[in-house]
Amino acid sequence: MLRESIGNEPTIRLITRADDCGSSHSANVGIAEALKAGFLKNVSLMAPCRFIEEAAEMLIGHEDVCFGLHATLNAEWDQVKWGPVLPTSQVSTLVDGNGMFTPSPQVFEVQKPDLDEIMLEIQAQLDKLRRLGFRITYVDTHMFPEYHVPGMEERMAEWADKEGLLYWSRFCSSLRRAEETDHLIDDIVSRLRAADKGQYLYVGHPAIDTCEMRMLGNKHISGGELAASRVLEARLFTDPQILQLCKEKGIVPIRYDEASVVTEKLPPLDEWFF
């Protein structure tokens, strides 16, 4: 049952989620640190990435959070790449000439992927996480390929039901922008202050600033800028101003297994704040 505020008035409920766990050591440490404040309730895991085994060693003992499959079909950074869990011969429409995932799901609009191959790879990613000992509760996607592959949303929802997983998009709406600001924390505070009672998705990509993080980057953002951004995103789950505001306004962080279905279709991509 969803928790409610004093007087049985419905609360503002936030599905607080950290993405990209397993993508790097820096992300794993950032997420582990963010969990200590108790506000972060869901952690999304990237099965194809190099540091997923480390993530299992660091995080499986957290029984108070939900773990999810961050279904991964793209690798956006210039110097750090990852490819499928399955042999590339089984998912040839998903990879480039080097056997790695392509940088963006927009590529799928031109180079049409095989939807059966997509689902085979996502199944393999789920199986890998389960072998590592994770109890997977929900599934979401890295870089939203559902918006670019016709039929993928429906197949994902059907597959999630079969696997006993909660499909992320059914359980949330986005916190709408309340005022113009370029500072992430100020932006989130204004969104939370303006939010009506309801259930919302609240996502960050916590990490620490390291040489490893600074190796990432692409034409849109440098490695240094990315590292600074990820450190700032870690504060979404630990910043005293945010935590105090949530306490004052009766805003409750929840796990996916505490959430209610609020929609049946993906909202427009430009409505999401992350």
Secondary structure, DSSP 8 states (H G I E B T S, - for coil): -----GGG---EEEEEEEEEETS-HHHHHHHHHHHTTS---EEEE-TTSTTHHHHHHHHTT-TTSEEEEEE--B---SS-----SS-GGGSGGGB-TTS-BBS-GGGGGTS---HHHHHHHHHHHHHHHHHTT--EEEEEESS-GGGTSTTHHHHHHHHHHHHT-EEGGGG-EE----S--S-HHHHHHHHHHH--SEEEEEEE------HHHHT--BTTB-HHHHHHHHHHHHGGGT-HHHHHHHHHHTEEEE-GGG-----SS---GGG---
